[in-house]
């Protein structure tokens, strides 16, 4: 999440909206967001893990979501998928946002 | 003959195993992003559909709060 926070300027410059999703409950996420001074919302998929499952990132054994980032274009289609390892790598997602911002600017 | 057939099967299976990225999704680029409504740390709920058509949306799944990255 720290990587996302430091990359926020790039996302914001491209006009992208960032949401981070985990299976934690909202109070845990709030404490986490405050501890890192995150400037984007964390969304809780605590109740039934449905969203993590629908995005195909759910690790049933552990009850948590895998570290995967999706960039969704203005048509609601997935433009980019990035699986992170131990450290969140967001350059690819940032580049995808830039590319979409330029595409949007170029279209009438 | 039989053992070589098993060997071929085993090697074919290992190729399949290695072809899968370690952290993939069942979704593919170009697929419609599944809609969701989830409670937000900023209060209220976030409905993905409210943002589609307005801006690019980054949805970042992460394993659990207070983990690295």
Backbone of each chain as nested JSON, in Angstrom:
{
  "chains": [
    {"id": "A", "residues": [
      {"number": 1, "name": "UNK", "atoms": {"N": [0.824, -1.208, 0.0], "CA": [0.0, 0.0, 0.0], "C": [0.857, 1.256, 0.0]}},
      {"number": 2, "name": "UNK", "atoms": {"N": [2.034, 1.129, 0.626], "CA": [2.938, 2.285, 0.66], "C": [3.331, 2.687, -0.75]}},
      {"number": 3, "name": "UNK", "atoms": {"N": [3.549, 1.674, -1.589], "CA": [3.937, 1.956, -2.973], "C": [2.826, 2.713, -3.685]}},
      {"number": 4, "name": "UNK", "atoms": {"N": [1.597, 2.343, -3.4], "CA": [0.48, 3.048, -4.029], "C": [0.398, 4.49, -3.554]}},
      {"number": 5, "name": "UNK", "atoms": {"N": [0.64, 4.663, -2.253], "CA": [0.578, 6.017, -1.717], "C": [1.61, 6.907, -2.41]}},
      {"number": 6, "name": "UNK", "atoms": {"N": [2.834, 6.374, -2.568], "CA": [3.874, 7.192, -3.195], "C": [3.609, 7.362, -4.687]}},
      {"number": 7, "name": "UNK", "atoms": {"N": [2.868, 6.425, -5.279], "CA": [2.545, 6.537, -6.7], "C": [1.27, 7.317, -6.964]}},
      {"number": 8, "name": "UNK", "atoms": {"N": [0.613, 7.761, -5.901], "CA": [-0.675, 8.434, -6.052], "C": [-0.614, 9.661, -6.948]}},
      {"number": 9, "name": "UNK", "atoms": {"N": [0.484, 10.387, -6.861], "CA": [0.601, 11.598, -7.68], "C": [0.457, 11.267, -9.155]}},
      {"number": 10, "name": "UNK", "atoms": {"N": [1.086, 10.137, -9.537], "CA": [1.007, 9.727, -10.936], "C": [-0.428, 9.339, -11.294]}},
      {"number": 11, "name": "UNK", "atoms": {"N": [-1.077, 8.595, -10.406], "CA": [-2.463, 8.207, -10.664], "C": [-3.364, 9.434, -10.722]}},
      {"number": 12, "name": "UNK", "atoms": {"N": [-3.162, 10.338, -9.778], "CA": [-4.012, 11.533, -9.731], "C": [-3.796, 12.402, -10.96]}},
      {"number": 13, "name": "UNK", "atoms": {"N": [-2.539, 12.496, -11.409], "CA": [-2.239, 13.286, -12.603], "C": [-2.976, 12.726, -13.817]}},
      {"number": 14, "name": "UNK", "atoms": {"N": [-3.142, 11.405, -13.855], "CA": [-3.836, 10.795, -14.991], "C": [-5.344, 10.814, -14.781]}},
      {"number": 15, "name": "UNK", "atoms": {"N": [-5.788, 11.27, -13.62], "CA": [-7.227, 11.368, -13.358], "C": [-7.85, 10.064, -12.902]}},
      {"number": 16, "name": "UNK", "atoms": {"N": [-7.022, 9.078, -12.594], "CA": [-7.568, 7.773, -12.185], "C": [-8.018, 7.809, -10.734]}},
      {"number": 17, "name": "UNK", "atoms": {"N": [-9.033, 7.008, -10.463], "CA": [-9.547, 6.854, -9.105], "C": [-8.993, 5.532, -8.566]}},
      {"number": 18, "name": "UNK", "atoms": {"N": [-8.433, 5.575, -7.377], "CA": [-7.795, 4.374, -6.821], "C": [-8.598, 3.829, -5.643]}},
      {"number": 19, "name": "UNK", "atoms": {"N": [-8.9, 2.533, -5.684], "CA": [-9.518, 1.848, -4.561], "C": [-8.674, 0.626, -4.226]}},
      {"number": 20, "name": "UNK", "atoms": {"N": [-8.397, 0.438, -2.95], "CA": [-7.696, -0.772, -2.527], "C": [-8.7, -1.67, -1.809]}},
      {"number": 21, "name": "UNK", "atoms": {"N": [-8.678, -2.947, -2.143], "CA": [-9.666, -3.884, -1.601], "C": [-8.965, -5.006, -0.843]}},
      {"number": 22, "name": "UNK", "atoms": {"N": [-9.457, -5.298, 0.352], "CA": [-8.978, -6.483, 1.086], "C": [-10.162, -7.117, 1.807]}},
      {"number": 23, "name": "UNK", "atoms": {"N": [-9.914, -8.282, 2.384], "CA": [-10.987, -8.981, 3.099], "C": [-11.021, -8.595, 4.582]}},
      {"number": 24, "name": "UNK", "atoms": {"N": [-10.257, -7.58, 4.949], "CA": [-10.32, -7.065, 6.325], "C": [-11.643, -6.343, 6.548]}},
      {"number": 25, "name": "UNK", "atoms": {"N": [-12.023, -6.171, 7.81], "CA": [-13.207, -5.361, 8.069], "C": [-12.829, -3.875, 8.073]}},
      {"number": 26, "name": "UNK", "atoms": {"N": [-13.833, -3.028, 7.973], "CA": [-13.577, -1.598, 7.814], "C": [-12.782, -0.99, 8.983]}},
      {"number": 27, "name": "UNK", "atoms": {"N": [-13.077, -1.33, 10.257], "CA": [-12.262, -0.756, 11.344], "C": [-10.764, -1.091, 11.223]}},
      {"number": 28, "name": "UNK", "atoms": {"N": [-10.436, -2.328, 10.844], "CA": [-9.028, -2.702, 10.646], "C": [-8.417, -1.88, 9.525]}},
      {"number": 29, "name": "UNK", "atoms": {"N": [-9.183, -1.731, 8.445], "CA": [-8.688, -0.969, 7.295], "C": [-8.472, 0.496, 7.655]}},
      {"number": 30, "name": "UNK", "atoms": {"N": [-9.377, 1.015, 8.487], "CA": [-9.257, 2.424, 8.89], "C": [-7.959, 2.64, 9.662]}},
      {"number": 31, "name": "UNK", "atoms": {"N": [-7.691, 1.73, 10.61], "CA": [-6.465, 1.832, 11.406], "C": [-5.241, 1.728, 10.501]}},
      {"number": 32, "name": "UNK", "atoms": {"N": [-5.319, 0.831, 9.525], "CA": [-4.215, 0.634, 8.585], "C": [-3.998, 1.889, 7.736]}},
      {"number": 33, "name": "UNK", "atoms": {"N": [-5.1, 2.433, 7.204], "CA": [-5.023, 3.626, 6.354], "C": [-4.449, 4.812, 7.129]}},
      {"number": 34, "name": "UNK", "atoms": {"N": [-4.871, 4.918, 8.393], "CA": [-4.366, 6.028, 9.219], "C": [-2.888, 5.853, 9.533]}},
      {"number": 35, "name": "UNK", "atoms": {"N": [-2.475, 4.615, 9.783], "CA": [-1.072, 4.371, 10.135], "C": [-0.141, 4.709, 8.976]}},
      {"number": 36, "name": "UNK", "atoms": {"N": [-0.646, 4.6, 7.746], "CA": [0.184, 4.899, 6.575], "C": [-0.186, 6.232, 5.938]}},
      {"number": 37, "name": "UNK", "atoms": {"N": [-1.136, 6.945, 6.538], "CA": [-1.643, 8.208, 5.969], "C": [-2.04, 8.039, 4.499]}},
      {"number": 38, "name": "UNK", "atoms": {"N": [-2.796, 7.005, 4.218], "CA": [-3.223, 6.761, 2.836], "C": [-4.248, 7.799, 2.411]}},
      {"number": 39, "name": "UNK", "atoms": {"N": [-4.148, 8.249, 1.17], "CA": [-5.069, 9.282, 0.697], "C": [-6.122, 8.71, -0.249]}},
      {"number": 40, "name": "UNK", "atoms": {"N": [-6.218, 7.387, -0.289], "CA": [-7.26, 6.767, -1.114], "C": [-8.039, 5.799, -0.237]}},
      {"number": 41, "name": "UNK", "atoms": {"N": [-9.293, 5.532, -0.566], "CA": [-10.116, 4.674, 0.297], "C": [-9.759, 3.196, 0.2]}},
      {"number": 42, "name": "UNK", "atoms": {"N": [-9.912, 2.506, 1.303], "CA": [-9.809, 1.05, 1.32], "C": [-11.232, 0.504, 1.381]}},
      {"number": 43, "name": "UNK", "atoms": {"N": [-11.505, -0.494, 0.585], "CA": [-12.839, -1.077, 0.542], "C": [-12.799, -2.466, 1.168]}},
      {"number": 44, "name": "UNK", "atoms": {"N": [-13.832, -2.772, 1.955], "CA": [-13.849, -4.022, 2.697], "C": [-14.695, -5.092, 2.013]}},
      {"number": 45, "name": "UNK", "atoms": {"N": [-14.038, -6.169, 1.657], "CA": [-14.721, -7.329, 1.08], "C": [-14.843, -8.422, 2.153]}},
      {"number": 46, "name": "UNK", "atoms": {"N": [-15.091, -7.934, 3.372], "CA": [-15.087, -8.793, 4.562], "C": [-16.271, -9.75, 4.588]}},
      {"number": 47, "name": "UNK", "atoms": {"N": [-17.435, -9.23, 4.242], "CA": [-18.675, -9.934, 4.51], "C": [-18.765, -11.315, 3.86]}},
      {"number": 48, "name": "UNK", "atoms": {"N": [-18.614, -11.371, 2.541], "CA": [-18.748, -12.682, 1.886], "C": [-17.621, -12.976, 0.894]}},
      {"number": 49, "name": "UNK", "atoms": {"N": [-16.617, -12.075, 0.844], "CA": [-15.458, -12.282, -0.055], "C": [-15.891, -12.424, -1.524]}},
      {"number": 50, "name": "UNK", "atoms": {"N": [-17.053, -11.901, -1.832], "CA": [-17.628, -12.113, -3.158], "C": [-16.828, -11.4, -4.25]}},
      {"number": 51, "name": "UNK", "atoms": {"N": [-16.405, -10.174, -3.954], "CA": [-15.701, -9.378, -4.974], "C": [-14.341, -10.007, -5.285]}},
      {"number": 52, "name": "UNK", "atoms": {"N": [-13.642, -10.432, -4.246], "CA": [-12.343, -11.098, -4.446], "C": [-12.52, -12.357, -5.296]}},
      {"number": 53, "name": "UNK", "atoms": {"N": [-13.631, -13.052, -5.049], "CA": [-13.901, -14.269, -5.823], "C": [-14.238, -13.928, -7.267]}},
      {"number": 54, "name": "UNK", "atoms": {"N": [-15.061, -12.894, -7.455], "CA": [-15.46, -12.526, -8.815], "C": [-14.28, -12.029, -9.643]}},
      {"number": 55, "name": "UNK", "atoms": {"N": [-13.326, -11.417, -8.979], "CA": [-12.132, -10.947, -9.685], "C": [-11.071, -12.047, -9.789]}},
      {"number": 56, "name": "UNK", "atoms": {"N": [-11.402, -13.219, -9.235], "CA": [-10.5, -14.367, -9.381], "C": [-9.188, -14.222, -8.648]}},
      {"number": 57, "name": "UNK", "atoms": {"N": [-9.207, -13.518, -7.53], "CA": [-7.97, -13.302, -6.784], "C": [-8.055, -13.878, -5.365]}},
      {"number": 58, "name": "UNK", "atoms": {"N": [-9.146, -14.594, -5.092], "CA": [-9.388, -15.07, -3.735], "C": [-8.564, -16.323, -3.429]}},
      {"number": 59, "name": "UNK", "atoms": {"N": [-7.88, -16.327, -2.304], "CA": [-7.15, -17.503, -1.841], "C": [-8.011, -18.123, -0.736]}},
      {"number": 60, "name": "UNK", "atoms": {"N": [-8.808, -19.119, -1.112], "CA": [-9.821, -19.677, -0.204], "C": [-9.204, -20.219, 1.082]}},
      {"number": 61, "name": "UNK", "atoms": {"N": [-8.047, -20.882, 0.952], "CA": [-7.406, -21.501, 2.115], "C": [-7.086, -20.471, 3.194]}},
      {"number": 62, "name": "UNK", "atoms": {"N": [-6.662, -19.297, 2.744], "CA": [-6.238, -18.267, 3.689], "C": [-7.338, -17.238, 3.959]}},
      {"number": 63, "name": "UNK", "atoms": {"N": [-8.382, -17.252, 3.14], "CA": [-9.473, -16.299, 3.323], "C": [-9.113, -14.872, 2.959]}},
      {"number": 64, "name": "UNK", "atoms": {"N": [-8.085, -14.729, 2.119], "CA": [-7.635, -13.38, 1.746], "C": [-7.526, -13.253, 0.231]}},
      {"number": 65, "name": "UNK", "atoms": {"N": [-7.349, -12.025, -0.223], "CA": [-7.191, -11.765, -1.656], "C": [-5.706, -11.764, -2.011]}},
      {"number": 66, "name": "UNK", "atoms": {"N": [-5.411, -12.231, -3.203], "CA": [-4.048, -12.167, -3.706], "C": [-3.715, -10.721, -4.089]}},
      {"number": 67, "name": "UNK", "atoms": {"N": [-2.451, -10.405, -4.162], "CA": [-2.041, -9.037, -4.483], "C": [-2.081, -8.838, -5.998]}},
      {"number": 68, "name": "UNK", "atoms": {"N": [-3.216, -8.387, -6.49], "CA": [-3.396, -8.195, -7.932], "C": [-4.074, -6.848, -8.16]}},
      {"number": 69, "name": "UNK", "atoms": {"N": [-3.582, -6.119, -9.141], "CA": [-4.112, -4.79, -9.453], "C": [-4.781, -4.785, -10.821]}},
      {"number": 70, "name": "UNK", "atoms": {"N": [-5.964, -4.199, -10.895], "CA": [-6.707, -4.088, -12.143], "C": [-6.849, -2.617, -12.515]}},
      {"number": 71, "name": "UNK", "atoms": {"N": [-6.605, -2.295, -13.763], "CA": [-6.897, -0.951, -14.269], "C": [-8.11, -1.092, -15.184]}},
      {"number": 72, "name": "UNK", "atoms": {"N": [-9.168, -0.334, -14.867], "CA": [-10.444, -0.434, -15.585], "C": [-10.655, 0.838, -16.382]}},
      {"number": 73, "name": "UNK", "atoms": {"N": [-10.912, 0.699, -17.671], "CA": [-11.074, 1.886, -18.521], "C": [-12.483, 2.47, -18.396]}},
      {"number": 74, "name": "UNK", "atoms": {"N": [-12.723, 3.575, -19.093], "CA": [-14.0, 4.276, -18.921], "C": [-15.176, 3.502, -19.541]}},
      {"number": 75, "name": "UNK", "atoms": {"N": [-14.872, 2.462, -20.331], "CA": [-15.945, 1.602, -20.844], "C": [-16.293, 0.492, -19.855]}},
      {"number": 76, "name": "UNK", "atoms": {"N": [-15.557, 0.449, -18.725], "CA": [-15.809, -0.585, -17.729], "C": [-15.105, -1.886, -18.045]}},
      {"number": 77, "name": "UNK", "atoms": {"N": [-14.162, -1.817, -18.989], "CA": [-13.423, -3.036, -19.351], "C": [-12.042, -3.025, -18.706]}},
      {"number": 78, "name": "UNK", "atoms": {"N": [-11.55, -4.215, -18.436], "CA": [-10.226, -4.341, -17.815], "C": [-9.165, -4.072, -18.872]}},
      {"number": 79, "name": "UNK", "atoms": {"N": [-8.33, -3.087, -18.582], "CA": [-7.292, -2.674, -19.525], "C": [-5.951, -3.286, -19.167]}},
      {"number": 80, "name": "UNK", "atoms": {"N": [-5.792, -3.598, -17.903], "CA": [-4.473, -4.008, -17.431], "C": [-4.618, -4.826, -16.146]}},
      {"number": 81, "name": "UNK", "atoms": {"N": [-3.868, -5.921, -16.061], "CA": [-3.857, -6.731, -14.836], "C": [-2.41, -6.921, -14.422]}},
      {"number": 82, "name": "UNK", "atoms": {"N": [-2.141, -6.649, -13.173], "CA": [-0.77, -6.805, -12.687], "C": [-0.772, -7.585, -11.375]}},
      {"number": 83, "name": "UNK", "atoms": {"N": [-0.08, -8.698, -11.377], "CA": [0.064, -9.472, -10.159], "C": [1.332, -9.064, -9.455]}},
      {"number": 84, "name": "UNK", "atoms": {"N": [1.21, -8.712, -8.201], "CA": [2.392, -8.303, -7.451], "C": [3.009, -9.499, -6.754]}},
      {"number": 85, "name": "UNK", "atoms": {"N": [4.267, -9.425, -6.484], "CA": [4.921, -10.47, -5.702], "C": [4.923, -10.045, -4.251]}},
      {"number": 86, "name": "UNK", "atoms": {"N": [6.067, -10.014, -3.642], "CA": [6.174, -9.571, -2.257], "C": [5.953, -8.073, -2.164]}},
      {"number": 87, "name": "UNK", "atoms": {"N": [6.541, -7.359, -3.091], "CA": [6.402, -5.901, -3.089], "C": [5.438, -5.493, -4.198]}},
      {"number": 88, "name": "UNK", "atoms": {"N": [4.62, -4.546, -3.913], "CA": [3.68, -4.041, -4.904], "C": [4.442, -3.267, -5.975]}},
      {"number": 89, "name": "UNK", "atoms": {"N": [4.294, -3.733, -7.191], "CA": [4.922, -3.0, -8.295], "C": [3.808, -2.28, -9.03]}},
      {"number": 90, "name": "UNK", "atoms": {"N": [3.896, -1.008, -9.069], "CA": [2.759, -0.268, -9.619], "C": [3.103, 0.51, -10.87]}},
      {"number": 91, "name": "UNK", "atoms": {"N": [4.342, 0.42, -11.307], "CA": [4.714, 1.216, -12.478], "C": [3.853, 0.833, -13.678]}},
      {"number": 92, "name": "UNK", "atoms": {"N": [3.611, -0.452, -13.848], "CA": [2.799, -0.9, -14.974], "C": [1.395, -0.324, -14.9]}},
      {"number": 93, "name": "UNK", "atoms": {"N": [0.809, -0.344, -13.722], "CA": [-0.545, 0.192, -13.549], "C": [-0.54, 1.702, -13.785]}},
      {"number": 94, "name": "UNK", "atoms": {"N": [0.503, 2.378, -13.34], "CA": [0.622, 3.82, -13.559], "C": [0.725, 4.151, -15.039]}},
      {"number": 95, "name": "UNK", "atoms": {"N": [1.513, 3.352, -15.75], "CA": [1.66, 3.557, -17.196], "C": [0.328, 3.316, -17.903]}},
      {"number": 96, "name": "UNK", "atoms": {"N": [-0.405, 2.301, -17.459], "CA": [-1.709, 2.0, -18.062], "C": [-2.66, 3.18, -17.863]}},
      {"number": 97, "name": "UNK", "atoms": {"N": [-2.629, 3.795, -16.684], "CA": [-3.477, 4.965, -16.406], "C": [-3.104, 6.128, -17.316]}},
      {"number": 98, "name": "UNK", "atoms": {"N": [-1.811, 6.337, -17.479], "CA": [-1.339, 7.406, -18.361], "C": [-1.826, 7.189, -19.785]}},
      {"number": 99, "name": "UNK", "atoms": {"N": [-1.681, 5.949, -20.235], "CA": [-2.059, 5.608, -21.604], "C": [-3.552, 5.863, -21.8]}},
      {"number": 100, "name": "UNK", "atoms": {"N": [-4.377, 5.457, -20.826], "CA": [-5.827, 5.657, -20.936], "C": [-6.178, 7.14, -20.902]}},
      {"number": 101, "name": "UNK", "atoms": {"N": [-5.436, 7.905, -20.09], "CA": [-5.695, 9.342, -20.013], "C": [-5.423, 9.991, -21.363]}},
      {"number": 102, "name": "UNK", "atoms": {"N": [-4.361, 9.549, -22.032], "CA": [-4.026, 10.112, -23.338], "C": [-5.04, 9.696, -24.39]}},
      {"number": 103, "name": "UNK", "atoms": {"N": [-5.496, 8.439, -24.262], "CA": [-6.486, 7.926, -25.202], "C": [-7.771, 8.751, -25.092]}},
      {"number": 104, "name": "UNK", "atoms": {"N": [-8.146, 9.043, -23.865], "CA": [-9.364, 9.81, -23.6], "C": [-9.229, 11.226, -24.142]}},
      {"number": 105, "name": "UNK", "atoms": {"N": [-8.037, 11.802, -23.937], "CA": [-7.796, 13.168, -24.399], "C": [-7.823, 13.238, -25.916]}},
      {"number": 106, "name": "UNK", "atoms": {"N": [-7.359, 12.154, -26.572], "CA": [-7.261, 12.143, -28.031], "C": [-8.618, 11.93, -28.688]}},
      {"number": 107, "name": "UNK", "atoms": {"N": [-9.519, 11.218, -27.994], "CA": [-10.819, 10.944, -28.6], "C": [-11.733, 12.156, -28.467]}},
      {"number": 108, "name": "UNK", "atoms": {"N": [-12.629, 12.358, -29.466], "CA": [-13.46, 13.578, -29.453], "C": [-14.487, 13.583, -28.329]}}
    ]},
    {"id": "B", "residues": [
      {"number": 1, "name": "UNK", "atoms": {"N": [7.775, -48.287, -23.157], "CA": [6.821, -47.405, -23.844], "C": [5.956, -46.653, -22.827]}},
      {"number": 2, "name": "UNK", "atoms": {"N": [5.538, -47.459, -21.835], "CA": [4.609, -46.904, -20.866], "C": [5.263, -45.766, -20.067]}},
      {"number": 3, "name": "UNK", "atoms": {"N": [6.529, -46.004, -19.668], "CA": [7.211, -44.995, -18.854], "C": [7.449, -43.718, -19.662]}},
      {"number": 4, "name": "UNK", "atoms": {"N": [7.73, -43.877, -20.969], "CA": [7.964, -42.661, -21.768], "C": [6.676, -41.863, -21.933]}},
      {"number": 5, "name": "UNK", "atoms": {"N": [5.568, -42.591, -21.954], "CA": [4.279, -41.899, -22.059], "C": [4.02, -41.066, -20.789]}},
      {"number": 6, "name": "UNK", "atoms": {"N": [4.348, -41.679, -19.665], "CA": [4.211, -40.948, -18.396], "C": [5.127, -39.734, -18.357]}},
      {"number": 7, "name": "UNK", "atoms": {"N": [6.314, -39.928, -18.901], "CA": [7.293, -38.838, -18.92], "C": [6.75, -37.669, -19.751]}},
      {"number": 8, "name": "UNK", "atoms": {"N": [6.155, -38.034, -20.899], "CA": [5.587, -36.984, -21.765], "C": [4.456, -36.247, -21.056]}},
      {"number": 9, "name": "UNK", "atoms": {"N": [3.627, -37.029, -20.377], "CA": [2.497, -36.441, -19.659], "C": [3.012, -35.503, -18.556]}},
      {"number": 10, "name": "UNK", "atoms": {"N": [4.019, -35.982, -17.841], "CA": [4.575, -35.181, -16.752], "C": [5.182, -33.883, -17.277]}},
      {"number": 11, "name": "UNK", "atoms": {"N": [5.881, -33.981, -18.402], "CA": [6.501, -32.759, -18.919], "C": [5.45, -31.794, -19.457]}},
      {"number": 12, "name": "UNK", "atoms": {"N": [4.396, -32.359, -20.058], "CA": [3.313, -31.506, -20.549], "C": [2.646, -30.771, -19.384]}},
      {"number": 13, "name": "UNK", "atoms": {"N": [2.466, -31.508, -18.282], "CA": [1.821, -30.895, -17.113], "C": [2.703, -29.805, -16.502]}},
      {"number": 14, "name": "UNK", "atoms": {"N": [4.009, -30.043, -16.506], "CA": [4.895, -29.032, -15.92], "C": [4.918, -27.778, -16.775]}},
      {"number": 15, "name": "UNK", "atoms": {"N": [4.791, -27.933, -18.097], "CA": [4.73, -26.751, -18.972], "C": [3.489, -25.931, -18.634]}},
      {"number": 16, "name": "UNK", "atoms": {"N": [2.365, -26.628, -18.469], "CA": [1.124, -25.935, -18.111], "C": [1.296, -25.2, -16.787]}},
      {"number": 17, "name": "UNK", "atoms": {"N": [1.923, -25.883, -15.811], "CA": [2.109, -25.285, -14.493], "C": [2.963, -24.029, -14.576]}},
      {"number": 18, "name": "UNK", "atoms": {"N": [4.01, -24.084, -15.396], "CA": [4.908, -22.928, -15.471], "C": [4.324, -21.801, -16.325]}},
      {"number": 19, "name": "UNK", "atoms": {"N": [3.399, -22.159, -17.207], "CA": [2.816, -21.137, -18.08], "C": [1.885, -20.214, -17.295]}},
      {"number": 20, "name": "UNK", "atoms": {"N": [1.39, -20.702, -16.165], "CA": [0.492, -19.881, -15.36], "C": [1.302, -18.846, -14.576]}},
      {"number": 21, "name": "UNK", "atoms": {"N": [0.988, -17.566, -14.688], "CA": [1.692, -16.599, -13.86], "C": [1.383, -16.868, -12.385]}},
      {"number": 22, "name": "UNK", "atoms": {"N": [2.315, -16.605, -11.504], "CA": [2.116, -16.954, -10.105], "C": [0.962, -16.208, -9.438]}},
      {"number": 23, "name": "UNK", "atoms": {"N": [0.733, -14.987, -9.852], "CA": [-0.341, -14.226, -9.215], "C": [-1.296, -13.738, -10.294]}},
      {"number": 24, "name": "UNK", "atoms": {"N": [-2.103, -14.655, -10.822], "CA": [-2.986, -14.275, -11.907], "C": [-4.407, -14.156, -11.401]}},
      {"number": 25, "name": "UNK", "atoms": {"N": [-5.261, -13.787, -12.318], "CA": [-6.68, -13.703, -12.024], "C": [-7.384, -14.57, -13.043]}},
      {"number": 26, "name": "UNK", "atoms": {"N": [-8.619, -14.944, -12.752], "CA": [-9.39, -15.669, -13.747], "C": [-9.907, -14.718, -14.82]}},
      {"number": 27, "name": "UNK", "atoms": {"N": [-9.816, -13.405, -14.551], "CA": [-10.239, -12.411, -15.538], "C": [-9.092, -12.122, -16.503]}},
      {"number": 28, "name": "UNK", "atoms": {"N": [-9.455, -11.654, -17.691], "CA": [-8.452, -11.313, -18.691], "C": [-8.626, -9.852, -19.11]}},
      {"number": 29, "name": "UNK", "atoms": {"N": [-7.549, -9.303, -19.684], "CA": [-7.633, -7.965, -20.247], "C": [-8.724, -7.972, -21.32]}},
      {"number": 30, "name": "UNK", "atoms": {"N": [-9.582, -6.975, -21.318], "CA": [-10.685, -6.89, -22.272], "C": [-12.008, -7.364, -21.673]}},
      {"number": 31, "name": "UNK", "atoms": {"N": [-11.927, -8.12, -20.575], "CA": [-13.159, -8.557, -19.9], "C": [-13.835, -7.367, -19.228]}},
      {"number": 32, "name": "UNK", "atoms": {"N": [-15.14, -7.458, -19.081], "CA": [-15.877, -6.447, -18.321], "C": [-15.534, -6.602, -16.841]}},
      {"number": 33, "name": "UNK", "atoms": {"N": [-15.211, -5.509, -16.187], "CA": [-14.88, -5.566, -14.761], "C": [-16.147, -5.862, -13.97]}},
      {"number": 34, "name": "UNK", "atoms": {"N": [-16.136, -6.907, -13.13], "CA": [-17.329, -7.196, -12.326], "C": [-17.685, -5.999, -11.438]}},
      {"number": 35, "name": "UNK", "atoms": {"N": [-18.963, -5.64, -11.426], "CA": [-19.394, -4.497, -10.616], "C": [-19.379, -4.886, -9.134]}},
      {"number": 36, "name": "UNK", "atoms": {"N": [-19.212, -3.897, -8.279], "CA": [-19.272, -4.178, -6.839], "C": [-19.732, -2.95, -6.079]}},
      {"number": 37, "name": "UNK", "atoms": {"N": [-20.264, -3.186, -4.909], "CA": [-20.577, -2.136, -3.944], "C": [-19.984, -2.581, -2.62]}},
      {"number": 38, "name": "UNK", "atoms": {"N": [-19.026, -1.817, -2.095], "CA": [-18.336, -2.22, -0.862], "C": [-18.216, -1.047, 0.1]}},
      {"number": 39, "name": "UNK", "atoms": {"N": [-18.252, -1.358, 1.425], "CA": [-18.041, -0.288, 2.409], "C": [-16.623, 0.287, 2.317]}},
      {"number": 40, "name": "UNK", "atoms": {"N": [-16.551, 1.612, 2.466], "CA": [-15.284, 2.329, 2.291], "C": [-14.785, 2.899, 3.614]}},
      {"number": 41, "name": "UNK", "atoms": {"N": [-13.471, 3.028, 3.743], "CA": [-12.893, 3.652, 4.942], "C": [-13.235, 5.145, 5.0]}},
      {"number": 42, "name": "UNK", "atoms": {"N": [-13.686, 5.703, 3.872], "CA": [-14.053, 7.12, 3.873], "C": [-15.542, 7.308, 4.147]}},
      {"number": 43, "name": "UNK", "atoms": {"N": [-16.18, 6.263, 4.639], "CA": [-17.601, 6.328, 4.961], "C": [-18.46, 5.949, 3.775]}},
      {"number": 44, "name": "UNK", "atoms": {"N": [-19.608, 5.378, 4.053], "CA": [-20.52, 4.99, 2.99], "C": [-19.995, 3.815, 2.186]}},
      {"number": 45, "name": "UNK", "atoms": {"N": [-20.558, 3.679, 1.002], "CA": [-20.182, 2.563, 0.144], "C": [-19.704, 3.093, -1.19]}},
      {"number": 46, "name": "UNK", "atoms": {"N": [-18.827, 2.325, -1.815], "CA": [-18.35, 2.668, -3.152], "C": [-18.975, 1.687, -4.14]}},
      {"number": 47, "name": "UNK", "atoms": {"N": [-19.645, 2.257, -5.129], "CA": [-20.255, 1.458, -6.189], "C": [-19.431, 1.682, -7.451]}},
      {"number": 48, "name": "UNK", "atoms": {"N": [-18.793, 0.636, -7.944], "CA": [-17.893, 0.775, -9.101], "C": [-18.586, 1.461, -10.276]}},
      {"number": 49, "name": "UNK", "atoms": {"N": [-19.831, 1.08, -10.54], "CA": [-20.554, 1.605, -11.704], "C": [-20.668, 3.139, -11.681]}},
      {"number": 50, "name": "UNK", "atoms": {"N": [-20.612, 3.717, -10.473], "CA": [-20.701, 5.18, -10.373], "C": [-19.488, 5.879, -10.992]}},
      {"number": 51, "name": "UNK", "atoms": {"N": [-18.403, 5.154, -11.134], "CA": [-17.166, 5.75, -11.636], "C": [-16.884, 5.42, -13.095]}},
      {"number": 52, "name": "UNK", "atoms": {"N": [-17.525, 4.338, -13.581], "CA": [-17.304, 3.932, -14.963], "C": [-17.841, 5.025, -15.885]}},
      {"number": 53, "name": "UNK", "atoms": {"N": [-17.058, 5.363, -16.901], "CA": [-17.465, 6.412, -17.834], "C": [-16.995, 7.776, -17.401]}},
      {"number": 54, "name": "UNK", "atoms": {"N": [-16.54, 7.886, -16.137], "CA": [-16.071, 9.179, -15.643], "C": [-14.555, 9.211, -15.552]}},
      {"number": 55, "name": "UNK", "atoms": {"N": [-13.978, 8.165, -15.009], "CA": [-12.526, 8.143, -14.898], "C": [-11.998, 6.719, -14.975]}},
      {"number": 56, "name": "UNK", "atoms": {"N": [-10.715, 6.617, -15.223], "CA": [-10.061, 5.324, -15.131], "C": [-10.096, 4.918, -13.66]}},
      {"number": 57, "name": "UNK", "atoms": {"N": [-10.332, 3.65, -13.4], "CA": [-10.393, 3.176, -12.017], "C": [-9.306, 2.122, -11.793]}},
      {"number": 58, "name": "UNK", "atoms": {"N": [-8.561, 2.292, -10.722], "CA": [-7.566, 1.293, -10.328], "C": [-8.134, 0.543, -9.122]}},
      {"number": 59, "name": "UNK", "atoms": {"N": [-8.289, -0.758, -9.254], "CA": [-8.745, -1.583, -8.13], "C": [-7.582, -2.487, -7.728]}},
      {"number": 60, "name": "UNK", "atoms": {"N": [-7.052, -2.227, -6.543], "CA": [-5.865, -2.95, -6.085], "C": [-6.231, -3.879, -4.939]}},
      {"number": 61, "name": "UNK", "atoms": {"N": [-6.206, -5.161, -5.208], "CA": [-6.461, -6.134, -4.135], "C": [-5.173, -6.355, -3.359]}},
      {"number": 62, "name": "UNK", "atoms": {"N": [-5.296, -6.437, -2.046], "CA": [-4.124, -6.746, -1.218], "C": [-4.532, -7.722, -0.128]}},
      {"number": 63, "name": "UNK", "atoms": {"N": [-3.594, -8.551, 0.321], "CA": [-3.962, -9.68, 1.189], "C": [-4.588, -9.279, 2.527]}},
      {"number": 64, "name": "UNK", "atoms": {"N": [-3.948, -8.406, 3.269], "CA": [-4.482, -8.056, 4.588], "C": [-3.835, -6.772, 5.072]}},
      {"number": 65, "name": "UNK", "atoms": {"N": [-4.569, -6.049, 5.899], "CA": [-4.03, -4.824, 6.463], "C": [-2.781, -5.15, 7.283]}},
      {"number": 66, "name": "UNK", "atoms": {"N": [-1.903, -4.231, 7.36], "CA": [-0.645, -4.368, 8.114], "C": [0.275, -5.439, 7.537]}},
      {"number": 67, "name": "UNK", "atoms": {"N": [0.215, -5.563, 6.2], "CA": [1.215, -6.369, 5.512], "C": [2.008, -5.448, 4.607]}},
      {"number": 68, "name": "UNK", "atoms": {"N": [3.179, -5.832, 4.241], "CA": [4.1, -4.997, 3.469], "C": [3.588, -4.65, 2.093]}},
      {"number": 69, "name": "UNK", "atoms": {"N": [4.263, -3.747, 1.438], "CA": [3.916, -3.367, 0.076], "C": [3.104, -2.11, 0.062]}}
    ]}
  ]
}
